[in-house]
Amino acid sequence: MTVVSTVTVTPVPTRRKVFVADAVERGVIQILKDEYKFSDVGEAVCPEDQTVAPGNSFVCVVTVSGVDKSVKVVVKSSEGSYEVGQPR
């Protein structure tokens, strides 16, 4: 499932686009509930300052049924769309 999230641009001189971590966390939780049909999804924690660039990936930790699981997030576009993998 692909989702588009909020991105921000860092100050000059780098001008690098990065994800807003709490927006990605909300997106991951929503995907797990709506698309993967997990009913007991708790908190998600994703790393800060992840670059918005196709092919970039990072791991978020999500609580599912009281157990911490890893979820891989893969960036699909420079506009901020990404895929959320199955919890492991």
Secondary structure, 3 states (H helix, E strand, C coil): CEEECCEEECCCCCCCEEECHHHHHHHHHHHHHHCCCCCCEEEEECCCCCECCCCCEEEEEEEECCEEEEEEEEECCCCCEEEECCCC
